[in-house]
Amino acid sequence: MKLQCIATLPNEQQATLLSPYYQPGKQQFGLAIGREYVALGLTILQGVPWVELASDAKFLYSVPLCLFKIIDGQISRYWEARLHENGNLTLWPSSFYQEYYHDDLLEGVPEIVTNFGVVCALLETESRLSEDFYTALMAGQLAIYDEYDETRTDFSRWKGIYETWLRRKQAYTAQINKVKVIETLSFQPAY
């Protein structure tokens, strides 16, 4: 799910709906209006949607969905739904449900930090168009994921497949450009 920030804080009416999970004047979300974000998860707390985001420092935090416009509402294939005893619903990557995952991420437990990097890479990849992803990959904008062997292997494999597709598309376009359209549409009897 891809989002674009439209506000940095809830308005008064939204703040009332978000209570008791939001406390005006005591919480900041570090958002930038107009910036696009990838939702790493979705949580419904007492009927109010919140999204899980990765901070620039690669920590996980929850933000009210009302601060965003949904650009791409496609639900991630990596999310798993769970209905909790209190009626709250979470749609998170399966590893986020691991006991103490969020605490371990904050404390910098290496296995969890690595997993979080892989999850972020998968969700970022999933939310991009192939052409945009290829451009970012070739420009080195995804270098932050190079430290994760799994991700580097996935990206390399994807790059090879995408470049093969590009070559085939170019060959097809060249071949089509050689043939006049009128000749391909003409009916020629076979007798």
N, C-alpha and C positions, 0 to 999 in steps of 0.2 A: 504494500500500500504506500503510495507516494503522496506527500502532503506539502502544501505551501503555507507558510506562516502568514496570518492576516492580522494577528494581534499578539502582543507580548504578555498581556495579563487579561484575565477575565473582566468583563464589565460587571456592574453591580448585580444585575439579574442573574448572570452566569455564576457569579460568586455565591449567590444564595443557593442555586441548584447544586453547586459543587461541595457545599458544606456537608459534613465536617472534614472532608478530605483536603479542602483548600482553605487557607486562613489568610485573608487579605492583609497586605502589608508585611507578612512574615515569609512569603514565598516568592522567589524569582525563578524563572525557567531558562534564562539565558538564550532566548530566541531572537532571531533577526527577521523583521518583517520582509516578506518577499522571498526569503530563502526556502529552498526545498529540502525536505527531510524524508527519510525512509522510516516507516513505522516498523519497529522490530517486534512489536506485539500489540495487542489490543486488550484492554481490561474494561469490563463494565462493572462499576461500583454503584450499587443501589440505583441501577437504571441509567447511570451517566457514563458515557464513554471517555476513556483515557487511553493514550497511546504511549508505548514504551519507545524511547529514543536513546541513541548513543550520543553522549556528550563529545565534544572535541577531544577531551582527555580519555575517551573510550570507556566511560562509565555509563551505566544504564539508569535512566530516570523516567518517571511518569509525568505526562503533561496532558491537561484537558484537551480533548479533541476539538472543542469549540474554538480554540485558538488557530485553527487551520481550515484551509479549503482543501478538499480531497481532489487531487489531480488525477490519480489512478487508483480506483477503488478495488483493484484486483487483490483478493485475499491471497496471502502467501501459501504456497504448497508446503512450506516448512512449519506452518503453525498447527498446533494441536489444541482442540477445544476442551476445556474442563469447566464443569459447573460445580461450584463449591457449596458446602453445607449452608453458608450464609446467604446463598442466592446469587452471589457474584459470579461472573463469567470471565474466564481468561482465554485468550487465543495467543499462545506463545510458542516459540520453538521448543521442542521437547526438552532440550537440555536446561532451559530456564526453570523447569519444574524440579530439578534436582535439589535435594535438601541443602539449604545454606548457599545456594548458587549466588544469589545477589550479595550476600555477606562476603563470600569468598572472592567475588569479583572486586569488591571494594578493598579487600585486604591484599589483593594482588597474587592470589594463589595461581602459580604458573599454568596448571592444567586448565583452570577455569578461564584465565585470561586468554590462553590460546584458543579455547573453544569459542569464547566470545568474539574473538577476531575472525574466526572461520564463519560463525553465524552472521556477523555483520557483512562479510564479503559475499556470502551466498545471497543474503537479502538485497544487498546493493546491486549485485549482478542481476538478480531476478527483476528488479524494478527498472532497469535500463533497457532501452532499445538496443539491438545488436550494433547498429552503426555508432551510436553514442558510446557504448561500452568499448568498442574497438578503438575509437578515437581517444578515449580516456586511457585505455591500456597502452596504446602506442605513444602517448604523450607523457607516460610515466606517472599519471595521476593516481594509479592504483598501487604504487610502489610500497605503500604502508602495509600491504598484505603480503609482501615478498617474504617476510619472516615465517610465514605459515606454509610449510611444505605442501600440505594438502591443497591449499588454495592455489599455490603457484602451479602445481600439477594440473589442477582443473582449468586454470586460466590458459596454460600452454596448450592443453588439449582443445579447448574452445577456440583459441586463436587459430590453430591449424585447420580446424573444420571451417571456421568463418573465412579464412583466406582461400581455402579450396572453393567455397561457394562464390566468393568474389571473382576468382579466375574463371569459373564456369559461367558466371553471369556476364562477364566481359566478353568471353568467347561467343556466347549466345547473341549478345547485342551486336557484335561485329558481324556475325553471320546474318542476322536479320537485316542489318543495314546494307549488306551486299545485294539482297534480293529486293526487287521493286514490289511494293505492296500490291499494286494492280495485278502483277503476275501471280501472286499467291492466291488472289481472289478469283482469278479467271477460271472458268469451268472448261476443261478440255476433255471431250469425249474419248473414251478408251477403245474405240473401234477402228 
